[in-house]
Every structure is written in structure tokens, then in C-alpha cells.
Amino acid sequence: MDVMQIANGLPMWIACGIPVVFVVIQAVLFARGAYRAGRKVGLTDDKMKKAMKSSAVTSIGPSIVVLSGMLSLLVTVGGPVGWMRLSMIGSVMFESIAAGLGTSAVGVTLGTDVMTEEALGMAVWTMILCSVGWVLFATFSANKMEKIEHRLSKGNAGTLTTIASAAIIGVFSAMVASHISKPFYSMIQKADAPAQTSAWHNMLACILGAVIMFVLSNVANKKNIGWLKEWSLTITILGAMIITALV
Amino acid sequence: MNGDFYKDEYTPQINKIGKITGYLGVLVAFTPAVILAVVYGIIPKPAALLTAFISGSSAFGVLWFVEPISYFPVVGPAGTYMAFLSGNISNMRIPCASMAQVAAEVEPGTEKGSIIATLGMAVSIIINVSVLTIGAILGTSVLAMLPDTIKVALNYLLPALFGALLVQFGVKMIKHSAIMVVVAFILYFAIGMGVFNWLPGASNWLGTLGCVFISIAVGISTLSNARKQA
């Protein structure tokens, strides 16, 4: 039997569907617990619904980016496995590298050589084995880190808020810096032309995102335009993408 | 009263759900591998698998520990359980949890803030899985029909998102954010130039870890200075 027929067969769809459904079940359990707790600590249904709507709108763009990354996995390891790996513990870069490591251990280069049964098995096992480390450590340590954080902040609410706000700014400045520093060091290192061009474009998109967001949120706040507050992020991202693509 | 409910009922409940689903999730993740073995008799040779696992864990092993630690101050305990089972943390879970907090007008790091972040993250997981499911069913043929211009523009979505989010959260602490952008730029430039190549896989984890904890340190020292002056 052709190996891609195995990879795209019904048994594999079922086998991969189970972990995907499991991820959704976990999310529903947490959401239910949080919703009930929200009511008890005095959050209104209206606020919680607003929060969920905002998150749903924010999710759509990045989900499509992940989907376009899934294309390469669909071709190499088949639909079901690519689908499962990016719904569970996944990130496109990690999955492709892990799959490649697995197949190369049996002498198959992912994407160029013809996939064999042995290589498919290796890719699947390697992706799973190398990804469960994250879940094991995160599951083991989550409540322990919470205790450490409380001890360090001495339970002071102001300190906890400062830690969380500063950490958020830390994460986003890291992401921004990774995009705006790349053109400079790839220029110094004389990277090839297409790589440099794409690094400059990413930098431009990042700066445009910041500038447009700044303008829109200022206008929305000063004139108190409700719908603009809700949609400013979406408008910003679309605007920055379109302008960068046209440059 | 409310504080007691959060600490005595909600937190233990979160930990219980998190531990059970987390460890169970690890087992469930192996289903495709088991089906390959049981239905098709495809079982990798242990020696080859060990080789692949060793190269994989030397590439990613540090991340298994560093990422949960780096992201914990942002996502909290419930977020940690969810984010690492579902993946796509910096590009989706954190932006969604943070935007949910903005919409509900709650502060990060508070009880309300963490409840809202949990709701936001759960919704983003459901949307993410739905989009991927539609994409996987439609398959490569339909997806490959996307015009090239759209594929190129998609590359710019995440940089634009990060720029916008930095502004969204940075305007409340402008000085702090300006310092952090400069620090982060220097750190990433140094990583890109290979200054930290002696640390295994540094380019994958050092930037986020460094920025999160430098930012927390800056935040706490500003706070204690302000308290002294008050």
C-alpha cells in the first residue's frame, strides 16, 4: 500500500481526531470553571461575553497563519498527522524540524525523498516524543510556580499586577525586537538578497502595526468611538499587511 | 469572601483539571503512533528512534523547561496547563488572553484578570482547532489555490500583530516599554550576531526568557522606588 494512503487513511483520521478532541475538551472544562468563578468574583456575563468575543476575533488571523504553515506538513506527513500536530502542543517550525529529524535517522530527507512506511513511523514517533516534554514539565510545575510567585510577591496584589503587566510587555518587546533587529544583523552578516528583503518587510510590517495601532487607539479614545476600540486591532493588522505587501 | 472562594475553591479545581488533563493528554498524544503500529504494523526500530530522540531533545530539550518558566508570569497556572497542551503560545494564546482582558477592562495579575485570561485562551483554542479542521478537510488542493499575493501578505500578519500589541499594552507604561524595546533590540541583535552561540539553542529561548525577566525586574524596582518616595 502506498504510504501516503496510510497517512491519509480513515484509521489515521480517527487516531488523530482523538487528541484533537481532547484538547477541545480541556479548553471547555477550563472555560466552564472560569465562567462560574467569574460570576462569583463579580464579573458580569456581559463582560465575560465581551472578553470571549474579543479573543475570538483576535484568534482568526493567527489561526490562518498556522493553517498556511500546515500546508507543508500536509504534504510530507499527511493530513491527519499535520492537523493533529498543529492542534496539540504544536508550532509549525518545531513540527517540521522534528519530523525531519525522525525521517533522516532512517535515511529519508523530508520533502525531497519518497516517504517510506518506516520514515512515516519515525516522523510520527519523533514529533510526539519530542513534544510531550513541554506538557510534562508545564503540568508538573504550574502550581509550584504559582506558589513561588506568591512567595516572591508576598501575596501583595500590586506586586502581582506589576509582575504580570511587566511580563506581558517583556514578551511583546521580545517579539517586536526579533523582527526589527533581524534586517540589521542579516545585513552585517551579508545574508542572501531574498532573506534580507523579507527581513526588511517584516520589520516594516511590525513598525506599521505599532504606528497604525497608536493612531487608531488615540482617535478611538479621544472621540470615544466604541466600534473603533473593538476593531482597531483587526484594522491595524489588515492595514499593515496590505501596505507592506504593496511596497 | 470572594478571595476565599478563589483561593480555596477555584485554584484547587484548576489544578485538579490541569493535572488530570495534562498527564492524560500526554498519553492521548500517542494514539496516532499506536494506530500505525496496531493497524499497519509500522513500528520504528528502537535504535533509529533513539538517535532521532537524542537529536530532537538536544535541539528542543532546553525549551521544555525554559518556555513554561518564561510564560508563567504572563499566563498564570490555568494558562500554563492549557497553553502547553495546545501550543502556539506567543503567536496566539498570549495575544488572545491579553485582548480578552482589555475587552473586559480587568487588570492582569488580579483574580478577575486571570479568570478572563482563561476564558480568552479557551476560546482561542476552539477557534484555532476549528480553522485547522476546516483547512485539513479541504486539503492541500483547495489551500494551494490561494493567490500568491495573499500567501506573501500572510507572512506579515504576525510582525504587525506584535507591533500593535506592544503599543496596546505599552501606552500604559510608556517609559518602561521604551526601555524594554531598547533592551530587547540589543539582546536580539547580540543573539543574531552569534554572541551567545556557546549556549545550546540560545536563539530559540534566550530572547523571550531574558526580556520577560528583565522587564519584571525593571517593573518591580520602579514599584519599590515609587513606594519609597510615597
Chai-1 contact restraints between the chains, C-beta under 6 A:
chainA,res_idxA,chainB,res_idxB,connection_type,confidence,min_distance_angstrom,max_distance_angstrom,comment,restraint_id
A,I6,B,Y40,contact,1.0,0.0,6.0,A-B,restraint_1
A,P11,B,I35,contact,1.0,0.0,6.0,A-B,restraint_2
A,P11,B,V39,contact,1.0,0.0,6.0,A-B,restraint_3
A,A15,B,T31,contact,1.0,0.0,6.0,A-B,restraint_4
A,A15,B,P32,contact,1.0,0.0,6.0,A-B,restraint_5
A,A15,B,I35,contact,1.0,0.0,6.0,A-B,restraint_6
A,C16,B,P32,contact,1.0,0.0,6.0,A-B,restraint_7
A,I18,B,T31,contact,1.0,0.0,6.0,A-B,restraint_8
A,P19,B,V28,contact,1.0,0.0,6.0,A-B,restraint_9
A,P19,B,A29,contact,1.0,0.0,6.0,A-B,restraint_10
A,P19,B,T31,contact,1.0,0.0,6.0,A-B,restraint_11
A,F22,B,G25,contact,1.0,0.0,6.0,A-B,restraint_12
A,F22,B,V28,contact,1.0,0.0,6.0,A-B,restraint_13
A,V23,B,L85,contact,1.0,0.0,6.0,A-B,restraint_14
A,V23,B,S86,contact,1.0,0.0,6.0,A-B,restraint_15
A,V24,B,V129,contact,1.0,0.0,6.0,A-B,restraint_16
A,Q26,B,T21,contact,1.0,0.0,6.0,A-B,restraint_17
A,A27,B,A122,contact,1.0,0.0,6.0,A-B,restraint_18
A,A27,B,I125,contact,1.0,0.0,6.0,A-B,restraint_19
A,A27,B,I126,contact,1.0,0.0,6.0,A-B,restraint_20
A,L29,B,I17,contact,1.0,0.0,6.0,A-B,restraint_21
A,F30,B,A78,contact,1.0,0.0,6.0,A-B,restraint_22
A,F30,B,M82,contact,1.0,0.0,6.0,A-B,restraint_23
A,F30,B,T118,contact,1.0,0.0,6.0,A-B,restraint_24
A,F30,B,A122,contact,1.0,0.0,6.0,A-B,restraint_25
A,A31,B,L119,contact,1.0,0.0,6.0,A-B,restraint_26
A,A31,B,A122,contact,1.0,0.0,6.0,A-B,restraint_27
A,G33,B,Q13,contact,1.0,0.0,6.0,A-B,restraint_28
A,A34,B,I115,contact,1.0,0.0,6.0,A-B,restraint_29
A,A34,B,T118,contact,1.0,0.0,6.0,A-B,restraint_30
A,A34,B,L119,contact,1.0,0.0,6.0,A-B,restraint_31
A,A37,B,Y10,contact,1.0,0.0,6.0,A-B,restraint_32
A,A37,B,I115,contact,1.0,0.0,6.0,A-B,restraint_33
A,G38,B,I115,contact,1.0,0.0,6.0,A-B,restraint_34
A,K40,B,F5,contact,1.0,0.0,6.0,A-B,restraint_35
A,V41,B,N2,contact,1.0,0.0,6.0,A-B,restraint_36
A,V41,B,E111,contact,1.0,0.0,6.0,A-B,restraint_37
A,V41,B,K112,contact,1.0,0.0,6.0,A-B,restraint_38
A,L43,B,K112,contact,1.0,0.0,6.0,A-B,restraint_39
A,K47,B,A104,contact,1.0,0.0,6.0,A-B,restraint_40
A,K50,B,A103,contact,1.0,0.0,6.0,A-B,restraint_41
A,K50,B,A104,contact,1.0,0.0,6.0,A-B,restraint_42
A,A51,B,A100,contact,1.0,0.0,6.0,A-B,restraint_43
A,A51,B,A103,contact,1.0,0.0,6.0,A-B,restraint_44
A,A51,B,A104,contact,1.0,0.0,6.0,A-B,restraint_45
A,A51,B,I116,contact,1.0,0.0,6.0,A-B,restraint_46
A,A51,B,L119,contact,1.0,0.0,6.0,A-B,restraint_47
A,A51,B,G120,contact,1.0,0.0,6.0,A-B,restraint_48
A,M52,B,L119,contact,1.0,0.0,6.0,A-B,restraint_49
A,M52,B,V123,contact,1.0,0.0,6.0,A-B,restraint_50
A,S54,B,M99,contact,1.0,0.0,6.0,A-B,restraint_51
A,S54,B,A100,contact,1.0,0.0,6.0,A-B,restraint_52
A,S54,B,A103,contact,1.0,0.0,6.0,A-B,restraint_53
A,S55,B,C96,contact,1.0,0.0,6.0,A-B,restraint_54
A,S55,B,A100,contact,1.0,0.0,6.0,A-B,restraint_55
A,S55,B,G120,contact,1.0,0.0,6.0,A-B,restraint_56
A,S55,B,V123,contact,1.0,0.0,6.0,A-B,restraint_57
A,S55,B,S124,contact,1.0,0.0,6.0,A-B,restraint_58
A,A56,B,V123,contact,1.0,0.0,6.0,A-B,restraint_59
A,A56,B,I127,contact,1.0,0.0,6.0,A-B,restraint_60
A,T58,B,P95,contact,1.0,0.0,6.0,A-B,restraint_61
A,T58,B,C96,contact,1.0,0.0,6.0,A-B,restraint_62
A,T58,B,M99,contact,1.0,0.0,6.0,A-B,restraint_63
A,S59,B,C96,contact,1.0,0.0,6.0,A-B,restraint_64
A,S59,B,S124,contact,1.0,0.0,6.0,A-B,restraint_65
A,S59,B,I127,contact,1.0,0.0,6.0,A-B,restraint_66
A,S59,B,N128,contact,1.0,0.0,6.0,A-B,restraint_67
A,G61,B,L157,contact,1.0,0.0,6.0,A-B,restraint_68
A,P62,B,N91,contact,1.0,0.0,6.0,A-B,restraint_69
A,P62,B,M92,contact,1.0,0.0,6.0,A-B,restraint_70
A,S63,B,I127,contact,1.0,0.0,6.0,A-B,restraint_71
A,S63,B,N128,contact,1.0,0.0,6.0,A-B,restraint_72
A,S63,B,V131,contact,1.0,0.0,6.0,A-B,restraint_73
A,V65,B,L154,contact,1.0,0.0,6.0,A-B,restraint_74
A,V65,B,L157,contact,1.0,0.0,6.0,A-B,restraint_75
A,L67,B,V131,contact,1.0,0.0,6.0,A-B,restraint_76
A,L67,B,L132,contact,1.0,0.0,6.0,A-B,restraint_77
A,L67,B,G135,contact,1.0,0.0,6.0,A-B,restraint_78
A,S68,B,L154,contact,1.0,0.0,6.0,A-B,restraint_79
A,L71,B,L143,contact,1.0,0.0,6.0,A-B,restraint_80
A,L74,B,T140,contact,1.0,0.0,6.0,A-B,restraint_81
A,G79,B,A136,contact,1.0,0.0,6.0,A-B,restraint_82
A,W83,B,L132,contact,1.0,0.0,6.0,A-B,restraint_83
A,W83,B,A136,contact,1.0,0.0,6.0,A-B,restraint_84
A,L86,B,L132,contact,1.0,0.0,6.0,A-B,restraint_85
A,S87,B,V129,contact,1.0,0.0,6.0,A-B,restraint_86
A,S87,B,L132,contact,1.0,0.0,6.0,A-B,restraint_87
A,I89,B,G87,contact,1.0,0.0,6.0,A-B,restraint_88
A,G90,B,G87,contact,1.0,0.0,6.0,A-B,restraint_89
A,S91,B,G87,contact,1.0,0.0,6.0,A-B,restraint_90
A,A98,B,G56,contact,1.0,0.0,6.0,A-B,restraint_91
A,L101,B,A52,contact,1.0,0.0,6.0,A-B,restraint_92
A,L101,B,S55,contact,1.0,0.0,6.0,A-B,restraint_93
A,L101,B,G56,contact,1.0,0.0,6.0,A-B,restraint_94
A,G102,B,A52,contact,1.0,0.0,6.0,A-B,restraint_95
A,A105,B,A48,contact,1.0,0.0,6.0,A-B,restraint_96
A,A105,B,T51,contact,1.0,0.0,6.0,A-B,restraint_97
A,A105,B,A52,contact,1.0,0.0,6.0,A-B,restraint_98
A,V106,B,A48,contact,1.0,0.0,6.0,A-B,restraint_99
A,E117,B,I42,contact,1.0,0.0,6.0,A-B,restraint_100
A,G121,B,L36,contact,1.0,0.0,6.0,A-B,restraint_101
A,G121,B,I42,contact,1.0,0.0,6.0,A-B,restraint_102
A,G121,B,P44,contact,1.0,0.0,6.0,A-B,restraint_103
A,M122,B,P44,contact,1.0,0.0,6.0,A-B,restraint_104
A,V124,B,P32,contact,1.0,0.0,6.0,A-B,restraint_105
A,V124,B,A33,contact,1.0,0.0,6.0,A-B,restraint_106
A,W125,B,A33,contact,1.0,0.0,6.0,A-B,restraint_107
A,W125,B,P44,contact,1.0,0.0,6.0,A-B,restraint_108
A,W125,B,L49,contact,1.0,0.0,6.0,A-B,restraint_109
A,T126,B,A52,contact,1.0,0.0,6.0,A-B,restraint_110
A,T126,B,G56,contact,1.0,0.0,6.0,A-B,restraint_111
A,I128,B,A29,contact,1.0,0.0,6.0,A-B,restraint_112
A,I128,B,F30,contact,1.0,0.0,6.0,A-B,restraint_113
A,I128,B,A33,contact,1.0,0.0,6.0,A-B,restraint_114
A,L129,B,F53,contact,1.0,0.0,6.0,A-B,restraint_115
A,C130,B,G56,contact,1.0,0.0,6.0,A-B,restraint_116
A,C130,B,F60,contact,1.0,0.0,6.0,A-B,restraint_117
A,V132,B,V26,contact,1.0,0.0,6.0,A-B,restraint_118
A,V132,B,A29,contact,1.0,0.0,6.0,A-B,restraint_119
A,G133,B,W64,contact,1.0,0.0,6.0,A-B,restraint_120
A,W134,B,W64,contact,1.0,0.0,6.0,A-B,restraint_121
A,W134,B,F84,contact,1.0,0.0,6.0,A-B,restraint_122
A,V135,B,G22,contact,1.0,0.0,6.0,A-B,restraint_123
A,V135,B,G25,contact,1.0,0.0,6.0,A-B,restraint_124
A,V135,B,V26,contact,1.0,0.0,6.0,A-B,restraint_125
A,V135,B,F84,contact,1.0,0.0,6.0,A-B,restraint_126
A,V135,B,L85,contact,1.0,0.0,6.0,A-B,restraint_127
A,F137,B,W64,contact,1.0,0.0,6.0,A-B,restraint_128
A,F137,B,F65,contact,1.0,0.0,6.0,A-B,restraint_129
A,F137,B,P68,contact,1.0,0.0,6.0,A-B,restraint_130
A,A138,B,P68,contact,1.0,0.0,6.0,A-B,restraint_131
A,A138,B,T80,contact,1.0,0.0,6.0,A-B,restraint_132
A,A138,B,F84,contact,1.0,0.0,6.0,A-B,restraint_133
A,T139,B,G22,contact,1.0,0.0,6.0,A-B,restraint_134
A,T139,B,Y23,contact,1.0,0.0,6.0,A-B,restraint_135
A,S141,B,P68,contact,1.0,0.0,6.0,A-B,restraint_136
A,A142,B,G18,contact,1.0,0.0,6.0,A-B,restraint_137
A,A142,B,P77,contact,1.0,0.0,6.0,A-B,restraint_138
A,A142,B,T80,contact,1.0,0.0,6.0,A-B,restraint_139
A,A142,B,Y81,contact,1.0,0.0,6.0,A-B,restraint_140
A,N143,B,N15,contact,1.0,0.0,6.0,A-B,restraint_141
A,N143,B,P77,contact,1.0,0.0,6.0,A-B,restraint_142
A,M145,B,F72,contact,1.0,0.0,6.0,A-B,restraint_143
A,E146,B,P77,contact,1.0,0.0,6.0,A-B,restraint_144
A,L160,B,G109,contact,1.0,0.0,6.0,A-B,restraint_145
A,T161,B,E107,contact,1.0,0.0,6.0,A-B,restraint_146
A,T161,B,G109,contact,1.0,0.0,6.0,A-B,restraint_147
A,T162,B,G219,contact,1.0,0.0,6.0,A-B,restraint_148
A,T162,B,L223,contact,1.0,0.0,6.0,A-B,restraint_149
A,I163,B,P73,contact,1.0,0.0,6.0,A-B,restraint_150
A,I163,B,I216,contact,1.0,0.0,6.0,A-B,restraint_151
A,A164,B,P108,contact,1.0,0.0,6.0,A-B,restraint_152
A,A164,B,G109,contact,1.0,0.0,6.0,A-B,restraint_153
A,S165,B,P108,contact,1.0,0.0,6.0,A-B,restraint_154
A,A166,B,S215,contact,1.0,0.0,6.0,A-B,restraint_155
A,A166,B,I216,contact,1.0,0.0,6.0,A-B,restraint_156
A,A166,B,G219,contact,1.0,0.0,6.0,A-B,restraint_157
A,A167,B,P73,contact,1.0,0.0,6.0,A-B,restraint_158
A,A167,B,V74,contact,1.0,0.0,6.0,A-B,restraint_159
A,A167,B,V212,contact,1.0,0.0,6.0,A-B,restraint_160
A,A167,B,I216,contact,1.0,0.0,6.0,A-B,restraint_161
A,I168,B,V74,contact,1.0,0.0,6.0,A-B,restraint_162
A,I168,B,S98,contact,1.0,0.0,6.0,A-B,restraint_163
A,I168,B,F169,contact,1.0,0.0,6.0,A-B,restraint_164
A,I169,B,F169,contact,1.0,0.0,6.0,A-B,restraint_165
A,I169,B,G170,contact,1.0,0.0,6.0,A-B,restraint_166
A,I169,B,S177,contact,1.0,0.0,6.0,A-B,restraint_167
A,I169,B,M180,contact,1.0,0.0,6.0,A-B,restraint_168
A,I169,B,S215,contact,1.0,0.0,6.0,A-B,restraint_169
A,G170,B,C211,contact,1.0,0.0,6.0,A-B,restraint_170
A,G170,B,V212,contact,1.0,0.0,6.0,A-B,restraint_171
A,G170,B,S215,contact,1.0,0.0,6.0,A-B,restraint_172
A,V171,B,V74,contact,1.0,0.0,6.0,A-B,restraint_173
A,V171,B,I94,contact,1.0,0.0,6.0,A-B,restraint_174
A,F172,B,F162,contact,1.0,0.0,6.0,A-B,restraint_175
A,F172,B,L165,contact,1.0,0.0,6.0,A-B,restraint_176
A,F172,B,L166,contact,1.0,0.0,6.0,A-B,restraint_177
A,S173,B,M180,contact,1.0,0.0,6.0,A-B,restraint_178
A,S173,B,V181,contact,1.0,0.0,6.0,A-B,restraint_179
A,S173,B,A184,contact,1.0,0.0,6.0,A-B,restraint_180
A,S173,B,C211,contact,1.0,0.0,6.0,A-B,restraint_181
A,A174,B,A184,contact,1.0,0.0,6.0,A-B,restraint_182
A,A174,B,G207,contact,1.0,0.0,6.0,A-B,restraint_183
A,A174,B,T208,contact,1.0,0.0,6.0,A-B,restraint_184
A,A174,B,C211,contact,1.0,0.0,6.0,A-B,restraint_185
A,M175,B,F162,contact,1.0,0.0,6.0,A-B,restraint_186
A,V176,B,F162,contact,1.0,0.0,6.0,A-B,restraint_187
A,V176,B,G163,contact,1.0,0.0,6.0,A-B,restraint_188
A,V176,B,L166,contact,1.0,0.0,6.0,A-B,restraint_189
A,A177,B,A184,contact,1.0,0.0,6.0,A-B,restraint_190
A,A177,B,F185,contact,1.0,0.0,6.0,A-B,restraint_191
A,A177,B,Y188,contact,1.0,0.0,6.0,A-B,restraint_192
A,S178,B,Y188,contact,1.0,0.0,6.0,A-B,restraint_193
A,H179,B,P159,contact,1.0,0.0,6.0,A-B,restraint_194
A,S181,B,F185,contact,1.0,0.0,6.0,A-B,restraint_195
A,S181,B,Y188,contact,1.0,0.0,6.0,A-B,restraint_196
A,S181,B,F189,contact,1.0,0.0,6.0,A-B,restraint_197
A,S181,B,G192,contact,1.0,0.0,6.0,A-B,restraint_198
A,Y185,B,F189,contact,1.0,0.0,6.0,A-B,restraint_199
A,Y185,B,G192,contact,1.0,0.0,6.0,A-B,restraint_200
A,Y185,B,M193,contact,1.0,0.0,6.0,A-B,restraint_201
A,N202,B,P159,contact,1.0,0.0,6.0,A-B,restraint_202
A,A205,B,Y156,contact,1.0,0.0,6.0,A-B,restraint_203
A,A205,B,P159,contact,1.0,0.0,6.0,A-B,restraint_204
A,A205,B,A160,contact,1.0,0.0,6.0,A-B,restraint_205
A,C206,B,P159,contact,1.0,0.0,6.0,A-B,restraint_206
A,C206,B,G163,contact,1.0,0.0,6.0,A-B,restraint_207
A,G209,B,A160,contact,1.0,0.0,6.0,A-B,restraint_208
A,G209,B,G163,contact,1.0,0.0,6.0,A-B,restraint_209
A,G209,B,A164,contact,1.0,0.0,6.0,A-B,restraint_210
A,A210,B,G163,contact,1.0,0.0,6.0,A-B,restraint_211
A,A210,B,V167,contact,1.0,0.0,6.0,A-B,restraint_212
A,M213,B,A164,contact,1.0,0.0,6.0,A-B,restraint_213
A,M213,B,V167,contact,1.0,0.0,6.0,A-B,restraint_214
A,F214,B,V167,contact,1.0,0.0,6.0,A-B,restraint_215
A,L233,B,A164,contact,1.0,0.0,6.0,A-B,restraint_216
A,T236,B,A164,contact,1.0,0.0,6.0,A-B,restraint_217
A,I237,B,A160,contact,1.0,0.0,6.0,A-B,restraint_218
A,I237,B,L161,contact,1.0,0.0,6.0,A-B,restraint_219
A,A240,B,A160,contact,1.0,0.0,6.0,A-B,restraint_220
A,M241,B,A153,contact,1.0,0.0,6.0,A-B,restraint_221
A,M241,B,Y156,contact,1.0,0.0,6.0,A-B,restraint_222
A,M241,B,L157,contact,1.0,0.0,6.0,A-B,restraint_223
A,M241,B,A160,contact,1.0,0.0,6.0,A-B,restraint_224
A,T244,B,Y156,contact,1.0,0.0,6.0,A-B,restraint_225
A,A245,B,V152,contact,1.0,0.0,6.0,A-B,restraint_226
A,A245,B,A153,contact,1.0,0.0,6.0,A-B,restraint_227
